[in-house]
């Protein structure tokens, strides 16, 4: 069923007193764009997706602009009604389900890693035409005006927020880390049930970067794709990092151990599931199948 109101299922969660999660998706038998396969319905909406707003005093920082301009306008209206006087946006990376609503924040400072800007500039014409990863088009696509290379510190009200670059999931990932609180906003670098492999030749780099994350002061993790109940309750615990590493190592084993390729996801990640580091969500079986295919193809040549 195609929803007449594309934001009818968007809900606002509050995992922490100063954090709002704008969550949509994981709604059975509902699609937002079309019955045909597309990045919006079969990606972010099917798996569930959150954009975040950190709000302190009259200052707000938005982490990703969601699935569509309509979603982003809802976030913008929510923040305006709260009386925020300054809104800035940080993009976690360049994938479409994280930048689709930039238009609603065109009058705000949009911040991203330098590689994110490069990716978006290179693909802008295709994105606006709906031929970059397919429809729907994002037109116009508004680009970040401020970029950084390794680290950028922002003050959001009384919060010290560190933007840190990582090469996990994509080479341009930006994480938000509030060190004194042990709070990490992970974008797509960490995901529940499992990571989506978009760069299958970079798995060793991803594993090393995940080790680097493990060394940080992290008590709670808020990913963009995850279980809304866990997000609402304050996020994931640090072993989500280890669960992600274990899964990536299992994918690497699939290259040399063909018998593993046919195994279902629940079997391959039985340990993290039993430990409750992650939660099983059936649509990730398709993500896993695609991951296996991509990794085997990338490492068989």
C-alpha positions, 0 to 999 in steps of 0.5 A, a space after each residue: 500500500 502506498 501511503 497518501 500521507 508520507 509522514 503519517 508514521 513519523 514519530 518523535 522519540 526522546 532517548 535523552 532529555 536533550 535528544 529527539 529521534 525522528 523515526 520512520 519505517 518498519 511499518 508492515 505493508 506500507 510504502 511511501 514512494 512506489 511499489 517498484 523497488 527504490 532506495 527510499 522504500 526498500 532501504 531506509 523505510 523498510 529497515 527503519 531510520 532515525 534523524 536526530 536533533 540535539 537541543 540545548 537552551 535555544 540551540 539545535 543540531 540536526 544529524 541528517 535530514 531524513 528520507 524526504 523534504 516532507 520529513 525534514 520539514 516536520 523536523 524543522 517545524 518541531 524545532 521552530 515550535 520549540 523556540 530554537 533560535 539557531 539550527 545547524 545540520 550535520 550530515 553523517 555521510 552522502 547516502 541518499 536517505 540521509 541527505 534527502 531533506 536538505 532543502 528544508 534546512 537551506 537557510 541553515 549551516 549544513 556541515 559535512 566531511 569534505 569527502 561527503 561534499 565531493 561525493 554529492 557534487 560528483 553525483 548531484 546531476 544524477 541524484 536530481 534526475 533520480 538515476 543515482 541509486 534510482 528514484 525518487 529524485 532529490 531535486 533540488 539537492 542542497 549541498 553542505 557549505 561547511 566542511 572539515 577533514 578530521 575533527 570539528 568541535 561544536 558548541 550546542 548550547 552547553 554541550 560540547 559535540 565533537 565531529 569525528 571522521 571515520 571510514 566505516 560503511 562509507 569513506 566519508 562518515 561523520 560521527 557525533 561524540 559527546 565525550 563527557 557523556 560517553 554518547 555516540 551518534 553513529 550514523 550508518 557506521 553501526 547498525 542493528 541488525 547488521 551493517 549494510 556493506 556499501 564498500 566491500 573492498 574496504 572491510 579491513 579498513 572498517 575493522 581497524 576503524 571499529 577498533 579505534 571507536 572501541 578505544 573511545 569513551 562510549 557508554 551509549 550509541 544512537 545509530 540511524 538504523 535500529 530498533 525504535 524501542 532500543 533507541 527510545 530507551 536511550 540507545 545501544 551499549 558499546 558491544 554493538 561495535 564488537 557485534 559489527 566487527 564479528 559480522 564483518 569477519 564472518 562476511 570475509 570468511 564467506 569468500 574462502 568458505 562457500 558453505 557459509 554463504 547459504 547460511 541465514 543471518 540469524 545463524 551467523 550472528 547467533 552469539 551477538 543475538 544471544 548476548 542481546 548486542 543486536 536484535 533480529 529484524 527479518 528484513 535484514 536477511 535481504 541486506 545480508 544476502 546482498 552483503 554476501 554477494 557483494 563481498 564475494 564478488 569483490 574479493 574473487 577477482 
